[in-house]
């Protein structure tokens, strides 16, 4: 008797936080692999501080998203394309900044011309957020740690999956408030907007 896919999914999903055992099950056969990979990659937020995760997600950037990083001489990971499009499984994107900065530090040690500064970190951050909005068809929760650019703003307005948006740039000026208001009006699925940890004032765009 064959066990239905749905049963396997419920069983493995019950152990979604038991990474060690899930990784072991992942290697049993292709069917289990296809079931477990989406579970493991659905909520990677706790591991975004790991530069290895940033490397994998950078491979998902398209030509335009990579082109925006050209002025900063960003060297992309020289890895073969992953077997899975991991970003498509992501439901929760939290704080990306630490992982980006750790990755840039790592690159700086290997490539003298790859510098670590806020401008380059912001550029990588913007490209990754744009990529998640483009590829993550199951994305429900998104945290933004800086004032978003026009591209991200437009993507958020038409997004049809996000239900919760956390905005934590530190500052809320009139332009940001207007953009957030427009997003909340135009986005048909957004039901929760968290503006805690911010103060009224002028921050960097």
Phi and psi in degrees as GROMACS dihedral restraints (atoms count N, CA, C in turn):
[ dihedral_restraints ]
;  ai    aj    ak    al  type     phi  dphi    fc
    3     4     5     6     1   -84.8    20    10
    4     5     6     7     1   133.2    20    10
    6     7     8     9     1   -82.0    20    10
    7     8     9    10     1   127.4    20    10
    9    10    11    12     1   -61.1    20    10
   10    11    12    13     1   151.9    20    10
   12    13    14    15     1   -54.5    20    10
   13    14    15    16     1   -43.3    20    10
   15    16    17    18     1   -59.7    20    10
   16    17    18    19     1   -35.3    20    10
   18    19    20    21     1   -68.7    20    10
   19    20    21    22     1   -44.9    20    10
   21    22    23    24     1   -58.6    20    10
   22    23    24    25     1   -43.7    20    10
   24    25    26    27     1   -61.2    20    10
   25    26    27    28     1   -45.1    20    10
   27    28    29    30     1   -62.8    20    10
   28    29    30    31     1   -39.4    20    10
   30    31    32    33     1   -65.2    20    10
   31    32    33    34     1   -50.8    20    10
   33    34    35    36     1   -68.2    20    10
   34    35    36    37     1   -35.6    20    10
   36    37    38    39     1   -65.6    20    10
   37    38    39    40     1   -28.7    20    10
   39    40    41    42     1   -62.9    20    10
   40    41    42    43     1   -29.2    20    10
   42    43    44    45     1  -103.0    20    10
   43    44    45    46     1    27.9    20    10
   45    46    47    48     1   -59.8    20    10
   46    47    48    49     1   -25.1    20    10
   48    49    50    51     1   -96.2    20    10
   49    50    51    52     1    -2.1    20    10
   51    52    53    54     1   -95.3    20    10
   52    53    54    55     1    74.7    20    10
   54    55    56    57     1   -59.7    20    10
   55    56    57    58     1   -39.7    20    10
   57    58    59    60     1   -60.2    20    10
   58    59    60    61     1   -49.3    20    10
   60    61    62    63     1   -71.5    20    10
   61    62    63    64     1   -34.7    20    10
   63    64    65    66     1   -64.3    20    10
   64    65    66    67     1   -40.4    20    10
   66    67    68    69     1   -63.0    20    10
   67    68    69    70     1   -36.5    20    10
   69    70    71    72     1   -65.4    20    10
   70    71    72    73     1   -43.8    20    10
   72    73    74    75     1   -66.3    20    10
   73    74    75    76     1   -30.1    20    10
   75    76    77    78     1   -56.7    20    10
   76    77    78    79     1   -30.2    20    10
   78    79    80    81     1   -90.7    20    10
   79    80    81    82     1    -0.6    20    10
   81    82    83    84     1   -67.8    20    10
   82    83    84    85     1   -52.6    20    10
   84    85    86    87     1  -160.9    20    10
   85    86    87    88     1   174.4    20    10
   87    88    89    90     1   -65.9    20    10
   88    89    90    91     1   -37.7    20    10
   90    91    92    93     1   -61.4    20    10
   91    92    93    94     1   -48.2    20    10
   93    94    95    96     1   -63.7    20    10
   94    95    96    97     1   -37.1    20    10
   96    97    98    99     1   -60.5    20    10
   97    98    99   100     1   -46.1    20    10
   99   100   101   102     1   -66.4    20    10
  100   101   102   103     1   -26.2    20    10
  102   103   104   105     1   -82.3    20    10
  103   104   105   106     1   -40.8    20    10
  105   106   107   108     1   -79.9    20    10
  106   107   108   109     1   -37.3    20    10
  108   109   110   111     1   -54.8    20    10
  109   110   111   112     1   -48.6    20    10
  111   112   113   114     1   -60.2    20    10
  112   113   114   115     1   -32.3    20    10
  114   115   116   117     1   -68.9    20    10
  115   116   117   118     1   -46.4    20    10
  117   118   119   120     1   -63.8    20    10
  118   119   120   121     1   -33.4    20    10
  120   121   122   123     1  -100.1    20    10
  121   122   123   124     1     8.2    20    10
  123   124   125   126     1   -74.5    20    10
  124   125   126   127     1   -36.2    20    10
  126   127   128   129     1  -134.0    20    10
  127   128   129   130     1    75.0    20    10
  129   130   131   132     1   -87.3    20    10
  130   131   132   133     1    10.1    20    10
  132   133   134   135     1   -54.9    20    10
  133   134   135   136     1   -38.5    20    10
  135   136   137   138     1   -66.3    20    10
  136   137   138   139     1   -17.1    20    10
  138   139   140   141     1  -108.1    20    10
  139   140   141   142     1     7.3    20    10
  141   142   143   144     1   -63.7    20    10
  142   143   144   145     1   -19.0    20    10
  144   145   146   147     1   -74.3    20    10
  145   146   147   148     1    -9.4    20    10
  147   148   149   150     1   -85.7    20    10
  148   149   150   151     1   117.0    20    10
  150   151   152   153     1   -60.3    20    10
  151   152   153   154     1   -23.6    20    10
  153   154   155   156     1   -64.6    20    10
  154   155   156   157     1   -34.4    20    10
  156   157   158   159     1   -69.6    20    10
  157   158   159   160     1   -39.3    20    10
  159   160   161   162     1   -61.1    20    10
  160   161   162   163     1   -40.8    20    10
  162   163   164   165     1   -58.1    20    10
  163   164   165   166     1   -44.5    20    10
  165   166   167   168     1   -64.9    20    10
  166   167   168   169     1   -43.7    20    10
  168   169   170   171     1   -69.7    20    10
  169   170   171   172     1   -29.5    20    10
  171   172   173   174     1   -62.6    20    10
  172   173   174   175     1   -28.2    20    10
  174   175   176   177     1   -66.8    20    10
  175   176   177   178     1   -17.1    20    10
  177   178   179   180     1   -89.2    20    10
  178   179   180   181     1    -4.8    20    10
  180   181   182   183     1   -66.1    20    10
  181   182   183   184     1   140.7    20    10
  183   184   185   186     1   -87.3    20    10
  184   185   186   187     1  -176.6    20    10
  186   187   188   189     1   -60.1    20    10
  187   188   189   190     1   -44.4    20    10
  189   190   191   192     1   -65.9    20    10
  190   191   192   193     1   -41.8    20    10
  192   193   194   195     1   -67.0    20    10
  193   194   195   196     1   -33.6    20    10
  195   196   197   198     1   -72.7    20    10
  196   197   198   199     1   -38.4    20    10
  198   199   200   201     1   -60.8    20    10
  199   200   201   202     1   -32.4    20    10
  201   202   203   204     1   -67.2    20    10
  202   203   204   205     1   -16.5    20    10
  204   205   206   207     1   -96.4    20    10
  205   206   207   208     1    -6.3    20    10
  207   208   209   210     1   -55.7    20    10
  208   209   210   211     1   -44.5    20    10
  210   211   212   213     1   -60.3    20    10
  211   212   213   214     1   -19.5    20    10
  213   214   215   216     1   -98.8    20    10
  214   215   216   217     1     5.2    20    10
  216   217   218   219     1    54.8    20    10
  217   218   219   220     1    42.0    20    10
  219   220   221   222     1   -73.1    20    10
  220   221   222   223     1   127.8    20    10
  222   223   224   225     1   -96.6    20    10
  223   224   225   226     1   118.5    20    10
  225   226   227   228     1   -81.6    20    10
  226   227   228   229     1   151.6    20    10
  228   229   230   231     1   -57.0    20    10
  229   230   231   232     1   134.3    20    10
  231   232   233   234     1   -93.0    20    10
  232   233   234   235     1    65.4    20    10
  234   235   236   237     1  -115.8    20    10
  235   236   237   238     1   152.9    20    10
  237   238   239   240     1   -67.7    20    10
  238   239   240   241     1   155.2    20    10
  240   241   242   243     1   -62.5    20    10
  241   242   243   244     1   134.4    20    10
  243   244   245   246     1   -59.8    20    10
  244   245   246   247     1   155.8    20    10
  246   247   248   249     1   -66.4    20    10
  247   248   249   250     1   -29.4    20    10
  249   250   251   252     1  -118.2    20    10
  250   251   252   253     1   149.7    20    10
  252   253   254   255     1   -86.2    20    10
  253   254   255   256     1    84.4    20    10
  255   256   257   258     1   -58.3    20    10
  256   257   258   259     1   -34.5    20    10
  258   259   260   261     1   -64.0    20    10
  259   260   261   262     1   -24.2    20    10
  261   262   263   264     1   -68.8    20    10
  262   263   264   265     1   -19.2    20    10
  264   265   266   267     1   -90.7    20    10
  265   266   267   268     1   -11.8    20    10
  267   268   269   270     1   -70.7    20    10
  268   269   270   271     1   127.8    20    10
  270   271   272   273     1  -109.7    20    10
  271   272   273   274     1   -16.7    20    10
  273   274   275   276     1  -139.3    20    10
  274   275   276   277     1   117.8    20    10
  276   277   278   279     1  -116.1    20    10
  277   278   279   280     1   112.5    20    10
  279   280   281   282     1   -99.1    20    10
  280   281   282   283     1  -137.3    20    10
  282   283   284   285     1   -76.4    20    10
  283   284   285   286     1   112.6    20    10
  285   286   287   288     1   -90.2    20    10
  286   287   288   289     1   -16.4    20    10
  288   289   290   291     1   -59.8    20    10
  289   290   291   292     1   -46.3    20    10
  291   292   293   294     1   -59.4    20    10
  292   293   294   295     1   -46.1    20    10
  294   295   296   297     1   -61.6    20    10
  295   296   297   298     1   -39.7    20    10
  297   298   299   300     1   -63.7    20    10
  298   299   300   301     1   -45.0    20    10
  300   301   302   303     1   -66.3    20    10
  301   302   303   304     1   -39.9    20    10
  303   304   305   306     1   -63.4    20    10
  304   305   306   307     1   -40.4    20    10
  306   307   308   309     1   -65.5    20    10
  307   308   309   310     1   -42.2    20    10
  309   310   311   312     1   -64.6    20    10
  310   311   312   313     1   -37.6    20    10
  312   313   314   315     1   -62.0    20    10
  313   314   315   316     1   -42.2    20    10
  315   316   317   318     1   -62.9    20    10
  316   317   318   319     1   -42.8    20    10
  318   319   320   321     1   -67.5    20    10
  319   320   321   322     1   -36.4    20    10
  321   322   323   324     1   -62.5    20    10
  322   323   324   325     1   -35.4    20    10
  324   325   326   327     1   -67.0    20    10
  325   326   327   328     1   -29.3    20    10
  327   328   329   330     1   -93.7    20    10
  328   329   330   331     1   -31.1    20    10
  330   331   332   333     1  -128.5    20    10
  331   332   333   334     1   109.7    20    10
  333   334   335   336     1   -59.6    20    10
  334   335   336   337     1   -26.3    20    10
  336   337   338   339     1   -89.6    20    10
  337   338   339   340     1    -2.4    20    10
  339   340   341   342     1   -93.0    20    10
  340   341   342   343     1   102.5    20    10
  342   343   344   345     1   -92.7    20    10
  343   344   345   346     1   157.9    20    10
  345   346   347   348     1  -110.9    20    10
  346   347   348   349     1   110.2    20    10
  348   349   350   351     1  -150.1    20    10
  349   350   351   352     1   169.7    20    10
  351   352   353   354     1   -62.2    20    10
  352   353   354   355     1   -35.9    20    10
  354   355   356   357     1   -65.1    20    10
  355   356   357   358     1   -45.0    20    10
  357   358   359   360     1   -69.8    20    10
  358   359   360   361     1   -38.2    20    10
  360   361   362   363     1   -63.6    20    10
  361   362   363   364     1   -40.3    20    10
  363   364   365   366     1   -64.4    20    10
  364   365   366   367     1   -38.5    20    10
  366   367   368   369     1   -64.9    20    10
  367   368   369   370     1   -44.1    20    10
  369   370   371   372     1   -63.7    20    10
  370   371   372   373     1   -42.4    20    10
  372   373   374   375     1   -58.7    20    10
  373   374   375   376     1   -48.0    20    10
  375   376   377   378     1   -61.2    20    10
  376   377   378   379     1   -41.6    20    10
  378   379   380   381     1   -65.9    20    10
  379   380   381   382     1   -39.8    20    10
  381   382   383   384     1   -68.0    20    10
  382   383   384   385     1   -42.7    20    10
  384   385   386   387     1   -62.5    20    10
  385   386   387   388     1   -42.6    20    10
  387   388   389   390     1   -59.6    20    10
  388   389   390   391     1   -41.3    20    10
  390   391   392   393     1   -63.2    20    10
  391   392   393   394     1   -44.9    20    10
  393   394   395   396     1   -61.7    20    10
  394   395   396   397     1   -41.6    20    10
  396   397   398   399     1   -66.1    20    10
  397   398   399   400     1   -28.9    20    10
  399   400   401   402     1   -80.7    20    10
  400   401   402   403     1   -39.0    20    10
  402   403   404   405     1  -104.0    20    10
  403   404   405   406     1   -27.2    20    10
  405   406   407   408     1   -83.3    20    10
  406   407   408   409     1    93.3    20    10
  408   409   410   411     1   -74.8    20    10
  409   410   411   412     1    -8.7    20    10
  411   412   413   414     1  -115.9    20    10
  412   413   414   415     1    11.6    20    10
  414   415   416   417     1   -63.8    20    10
  415   416   417   418     1   122.8    20    10
  417   418   419   420     1  -113.9    20    10
  418   419   420   421     1   -37.1    20    10
  420   421   422   423     1  -122.9    20    10
  421   422   423   424     1   129.5    20    10
  423   424   425   426     1  -135.8    20    10
  424   425   426   427     1   131.2    20    10
  426   427   428   429     1  -110.6    20    10
  427   428   429   430     1   127.9    20    10
  429   430   431   432     1  -109.8    20    10
  430   431   432   433     1   124.6    20    10
  432   433   434   435     1  -102.3    20    10
  433   434   435   436     1     8.7    20    10
  435   436   437   438     1  -156.2    20    10
  436   437   438   439     1   163.6    20    10
  438   439   440   441     1   -60.7    20    10
  439   440   441   442     1   129.8    20    10
  441   442   443   444     1   -86.0    20    10
  442   443   444   445     1   153.2    20    10
  444   445   446   447     1   -82.8    20    10
  445   446   447   448     1   179.9    20    10
  447   448   449   450     1   -62.9    20    10
  448   449   450   451     1   -38.8    20    10
  450   451   452   453     1   -63.7    20    10
  451   452   453   454     1   -47.2    20    10
  453   454   455   456     1   -64.2    20    10
  454   455   456   457     1   -40.7    20    10
  456   457   458   459     1   -57.4    20    10
  457   458   459   460     1   -48.3    20    10
  459   460   461   462     1   -64.9    20    10
  460   461   462   463     1   -38.8    20    10
  462   463   464   465     1   -65.3    20    10
  463   464   465   466     1   -38.7    20    10
  465   466   467   468     1   -67.1    20    10
  466   467   468   469     1   -33.4    20    10
  468   469   470   471     1   -65.5    20    10
  469   470   471   472     1   -33.3    20    10
  471   472   473   474     1  -103.7    20    10
  472   473   474   475     1    -1.4    20    10
  474   475   476   477     1   -62.9    20    10
  475   476   477   478     1   142.1    20    10
  477   478   479   480     1  -120.8    20    10
  478   479   480   481     1    18.4    20    10
  480   481   482   483     1  -124.6    20    10
  481   482   483   484     1   -33.3    20    10
  483   484   485   486     1   -67.7    20    10
  484   485   486   487     1   129.8    20    10
  486   487   488   489     1  -109.8    20    10
  487   488   489   490     1   -22.7    20    10
  489   490   491   492     1  -133.5    20    10
  490   491   492   493     1   125.7    20    10
  492   493   494   495     1  -122.7    20    10
  493   494   495   496     1   120.7    20    10
  495   496   497   498     1  -104.0    20    10
  496   497   498   499     1   119.4    20    10
  498   499   500   501     1  -110.9    20    10
  499   500   501   502     1   114.8    20    10
  501   502   503   504     1  -132.8    20    10
  502   503   504   505     1    55.3    20    10
  504   505   506   507     1   -80.0    20    10
  505   506   507   508     1   -18.2    20    10
  507   508   509   510     1   102.3    20    10
  508   509   510   511     1   -27.9    20    10
  510   511   512   513     1  -133.5    20    10
  511   512   513   514     1   147.1    20    10
  513   514   515   516     1  -128.1    20    10
  514   515   516   517     1    98.0    20    10
  516   517   518   519     1   -94.1    20    10
  517   518   519   520     1   177.3    20    10
  519   520   521   522     1   -61.7    20    10
  520   521   522   523     1   -36.4    20    10
  522   523   524   525     1   -67.5    20    10
  523   524   525   526     1   -43.5    20    10
  525   526   527   528     1   -64.8    20    10
  526   527   528   529     1   -43.2    20    10
  528   529   530   531     1   -60.3    20    10
  529   530   531   532     1   -41.5    20    10
  531   532   533   534     1   -64.7    20    10
  532   533   534   535     1   -41.5    20    10
  534   535   536   537     1   -64.7    20    10
  535   536   537   538     1   -43.4    20    10
  537   538   539   540     1   -63.2    20    10
  538   539   540   541     1   -38.7    20    10
  540   541   542   543     1   -63.1    20    10
  541   542   543   544     1   -43.1    20    10
  543   544   545   546     1   -63.4    20    10
  544   545   546   547     1   -41.1    20    10
  546   547   548   549     1   -61.9    20    10
  547   548   549   550     1   -45.2    20    10
  549   550   551   552     1   -64.8    20    10
  550   551   552   553     1   -31.2    20    10
  552   553   554   555     1   -77.7    20    10
  553   554   555   556     1   -44.0    20    10
  555   556   557   558     1   -83.9    20    10
  556   557   558   559     1   -30.5    20    10
  558   559   560   561     1   -77.5    20    10
  559   560   561   562     1   118.4    20    10
  561   562   563   564     1   -81.9    20    10
  562   563   564   565     1   -13.5    20    10
  564   565   566   567     1  -106.5    20    10
  565   566   567   568     1   -18.4    20    10
  567   568   569   570     1   -66.4    20    10
  568   569   570   571     1   121.4    20    10
  570   571   572   573     1  -119.7    20    10
  571   572   573   574     1   -11.2    20    10
  573   574   575   576     1  -141.3    20    10
  574   575   576   577     1   127.0    20    10
  576   577   578   579     1  -124.8    20    10
  577   578   579   580     1   114.4    20    10
  579   580   581   582     1  -100.8    20    10
  580   581   582   583     1   118.4    20    10
  582   583   584   585     1  -114.6    20    10
  583   584   585   586     1    18.9    20    10
  585   586   587   588     1   -67.4    20    10
  586   587   588   589     1   160.9    20    10
  588   589   590   591     1    66.7    20    10
  589   590   591   592     1    26.2    20    10
  591   592   593   594     1  -124.8    20    10
  592   593   594   595     1   159.5    20    10
  594   595   596   597     1  -136.2    20    10
  595   596   597   598     1   150.3    20    10
  597   598   599   600     1   -67.5    20    10
  598   599   600   601     1   133.4    20    10
  600   601   602   603     1   163.1    20    10
  601   602   603   604     1  -163.9    20    10
  603   604   605   606     1  -114.9    20    10
  604   605   606   607     1   117.7    20    10
  606   607   608   609     1  -115.0    20    10
  607   608   609   610     1   178.2    20    10
  609   610   611   612     1   -71.6    20    10
  610   611   612   613     1   143.1    20    10
